[in-house]
Amino acid sequence: MPSILFGSIGSIADTSELQRQSFNQAFKQHKLDWHWSQDEYSQMLNKNGGKQRIQDYATSLGQSVDATAIHESKSQIFQHYLETGKVKPRPGVVETIAITKQQGLKLALVTTTSENNVSSLLLGLGSDINPTDFDLIVNASMVEQPKPAADAYALALEKINEKAENCVAIEDNLGGLSAAKALGISCVAFPGENNTHYDFSKADLRVDKLDFDGLKKFI
């Protein structure tokens, strides 16, 4: 059965700016004089992994920090933002999910963010998007290697008993795009506010708004 795979929470709601704000709040909590501007943060998004991003930044400054503790603080702040409704579904997402279910196709969320981030997002979106909309939700705790490794997509294909050629992934970042294409999954790039400047030329299509008909031609 054809399947549509949302590749990140950022492909459902544009969470990037809230992520940046959460990092900056965490830096204050840990008494660091760091502040990531929007331009600076957007340049960091060529790689996945918030904790590594903190560690790399500290190294670039010649500083030693507890990246794990800072990232845990950031995650708590971010989840609070999500749960209090600070984000909305991206253009076309709600409609695409509804039509996918009406057509009897499978729908999965295949992310390597934390289970808590996924839960907080879906809680904050309220009635717009529900966990029960998805036949499968993959999160970081379920795989050994996060994206850009292909582990999450490999697990998803196994769990939904589907072949790569019958699926299309929706990704907002380069790591996710690489993970999908590594398994031969067609990928629609749906970059958010802070990812628009990246080269998504390896995607099968790039869009600013999701459209079910545009996705279905790949499956």
C-alpha positions as CSV (number, residue, x, y, z in Angstrom):
1,M,0.0,0.0,0.0
2,P,1.4,3.4,-0.9
3,S,2.7,5.3,2.1
4,I,3.5,9.0,3.0
5,L,6.3,9.5,5.5
6,F,6.7,12.8,7.3
7,G,10.4,12.9,8.1
8,S,10.6,15.3,11.0
9,I,8.5,17.3,13.4
10,G,9.7,20.3,11.3
11,S,7.9,18.9,8.3
12,I,4.6,19.1,10.2
13,A,5.1,22.4,12.0
14,D,7.9,24.9,11.5
15,T,9.7,24.5,14.8
16,S,13.1,25.9,13.9
17,E,12.7,29.4,15.4
18,L,11.3,27.9,18.6
19,Q,14.3,25.6,18.7
20,R,16.7,28.6,18.3
21,Q,14.9,30.5,21.1
22,S,15.0,27.5,23.3
23,F,18.8,27.2,22.8
24,N,19.3,30.8,23.7
25,Q,17.1,30.5,26.9
26,A,19.1,27.4,27.9
27,F,22.4,29.3,27.4
28,K,21.1,32.0,29.9
29,Q,20.1,29.3,32.4
30,H,23.6,27.9,32.3
31,K,25.1,31.4,32.6
32,L,26.7,31.4,29.2
33,D,27.0,34.7,27.2
34,W,26.1,32.9,24.0
35,H,23.3,34.1,21.7
36,W,22.6,32.5,18.4
37,S,21.1,34.9,15.9
38,Q,18.7,33.6,13.2
39,D,21.3,33.9,10.5
40,E,24.0,32.1,12.6
41,Y,21.6,29.4,13.6
42,S,20.4,28.7,10.1
43,Q,24.0,28.1,9.0
44,M,24.3,25.4,11.7
45,L,21.4,23.4,10.3
46,N,23.4,21.7,7.6
47,K,24.0,18.9,10.2
48,N,21.5,17.1,12.5
49,G,21.9,17.0,16.3
50,G,21.4,19.7,18.8
51,K,23.8,18.4,21.5
52,Q,26.6,18.1,18.9
53,R,25.8,21.6,17.8
54,I,26.4,22.9,21.3
55,Q,29.6,20.9,21.6
56,D,30.9,22.1,18.3
57,Y,30.1,25.7,19.2
58,A,31.9,25.4,22.5
59,T,34.9,23.9,20.8
60,S,35.0,26.7,18.3
61,L,35.2,29.2,21.2
62,G,37.8,27.1,23.1
63,Q,35.4,26.6,25.9
64,S,34.4,23.5,27.9
65,V,30.8,23.0,28.7
66,D,28.4,20.3,29.7
67,A,26.6,19.9,26.4
68,T,24.3,17.2,27.6
69,A,23.0,19.3,30.5
70,I,22.6,22.4,28.3
71,H,20.7,20.3,25.7
72,E,18.4,18.8,28.3
73,S,17.5,22.3,29.5
74,K,16.9,23.4,25.9
75,S,14.6,20.3,25.4
76,Q,12.5,21.1,28.4
77,I,12.1,24.7,27.3
78,F,11.3,23.7,23.8
79,Q,8.7,21.1,24.9
80,H,7.0,23.7,27.1
81,Y,6.8,26.1,24.1
82,L,5.3,23.3,22.0
83,E,2.8,22.2,24.6
84,T,1.5,25.8,25.0
85,G,0.5,26.0,21.4
86,K,3.4,28.1,20.1
87,V,3.3,26.4,16.7
88,K,0.8,25.7,14.0
89,P,0.7,23.1,11.2
90,R,2.6,24.1,8.1
91,P,0.7,25.0,4.9
92,G,-1.1,22.0,3.4
93,V,-0.2,19.5,6.1
94,V,-3.6,19.1,7.7
95,E,-5.3,18.7,4.3
96,T,-2.7,16.2,3.1
97,I,-3.0,14.1,6.2
98,A,-6.8,14.1,5.9
99,I,-6.8,13.0,2.2
100,T,-4.1,10.4,2.9
101,K,-6.4,8.8,5.5
102,Q,-9.5,9.1,3.3
103,Q,-7.6,7.4,0.4
104,G,-6.7,4.5,2.7
105,L,-2.9,5.1,2.4
106,K,-0.5,4.5,5.2
107,L,0.9,7.5,7.1
108,A,4.0,7.6,9.3
109,L,6.2,10.1,11.1
110,V,9.8,9.0,10.8
111,T,11.9,11.3,12.9
112,T,15.0,11.0,15.0
113,T,14.1,13.6,17.5
114,S,13.1,12.5,21.0
115,E,9.8,10.9,21.9
116,N,9.1,13.8,24.3
117,N,9.5,16.3,21.5
118,V,7.0,14.3,19.3
119,S,4.5,14.0,22.1
120,S,4.8,17.7,23.0
121,L,4.3,18.8,19.4
122,L,1.2,16.7,18.9
123,L,-0.2,17.8,22.3
124,G,0.4,21.5,21.2
125,L,-1.3,21.0,17.9
126,G,-4.4,19.9,19.6
127,S,-7.3,18.7,17.3
128,D,-5.4,19.7,14.1
129,I,-3.2,16.6,14.1
130,N,-3.5,13.6,16.4
131,P,-1.1,10.8,17.2
132,T,-3.8,8.4,15.9
133,D,-3.5,9.9,12.4
134,F,-0.3,8.0,12.0
135,D,0.1,4.3,11.4
136,L,3.6,4.5,12.8
137,I,5.7,7.0,14.7
138,V,9.4,6.4,14.8
139,N,11.5,8.5,17.3
140,A,15.2,8.6,18.4
141,S,14.8,5.9,21.1
142,M,13.9,3.3,18.4
143,V,17.1,3.5,16.3
144,E,20.8,3.2,16.9
145,Q,21.9,6.0,14.6
146,P,20.0,9.2,14.0
147,K,19.7,10.8,10.6
148,P,21.5,11.3,8.2
149,A,21.9,7.5,8.8
150,A,19.1,5.6,7.2
151,D,18.1,3.6,10.3
152,A,14.8,5.3,11.0
153,Y,13.6,4.9,7.4
154,A,14.7,1.2,7.4
155,L,12.8,0.6,10.6
156,A,9.7,2.3,9.2
157,L,9.7,0.3,6.0
158,E,10.0,-2.9,8.1
159,K,7.2,-1.9,10.5
160,I,4.7,-0.9,7.8
161,N,5.8,-3.8,5.6
162,E,6.4,-1.5,2.6
163,K,8.9,-1.2,-0.2
164,A,10.8,2.0,-0.7
165,E,9.4,2.6,-4.2
166,N,5.9,2.7,-2.8
167,C,6.8,5.5,-0.4
168,V,7.4,9.3,-0.5
169,A,9.2,11.1,2.3
170,I,8.6,14.7,3.2
171,E,11.8,16.3,4.7
172,D,12.7,19.8,5.8
173,N,16.5,19.3,6.2
174,L,19.4,17.9,4.3
175,G,20.2,15.1,6.8
176,G,16.7,13.7,6.4
177,L,16.8,14.0,2.6
178,S,20.1,12.0,2.6
179,A,18.6,9.3,4.8
180,A,15.5,8.8,2.6
181,K,17.5,8.8,-0.7
182,A,20.0,6.3,0.7
183,L,17.2,3.7,0.7
184,G,15.7,4.7,-2.6
185,I,12.7,6.5,-1.1
186,S,11.4,9.4,-3.2
187,C,11.7,12.7,-1.2
188,V,9.9,15.9,-1.4
189,A,11.8,18.8,0.2
190,F,9.7,21.1,2.3
191,P,12.2,23.4,3.9
192,G,11.2,25.7,6.8
193,E,12.1,29.3,7.5
194,N,15.7,28.6,8.5
195,N,16.4,26.0,5.9
196,T,15.4,27.8,2.7
197,H,19.0,28.6,1.6
198,Y,20.2,25.0,1.5
199,D,20.7,23.0,-1.7
200,F,17.9,20.5,-1.9
201,S,18.6,19.7,-5.5
202,K,18.8,15.9,-4.7
203,A,15.2,15.9,-3.8
204,D,12.6,14.8,-6.3
205,L,10.6,17.9,-5.7
206,R,10.8,21.1,-3.6
207,V,7.6,22.8,-2.3
208,D,6.6,25.6,-0.1
209,K,3.1,24.1,0.5
210,L,2.1,20.4,0.7
211,D,-0.3,19.1,-1.8
212,F,-1.6,15.5,-1.8
213,D,-1.6,15.3,-5.6
214,G,2.0,16.4,-5.8
215,L,3.0,13.7,-3.4
216,K,0.9,10.9,-4.9
217,K,2.7,11.0,-8.2
218,F,5.8,9.6,-6.5
219,I,4.0,6.5,-5.1
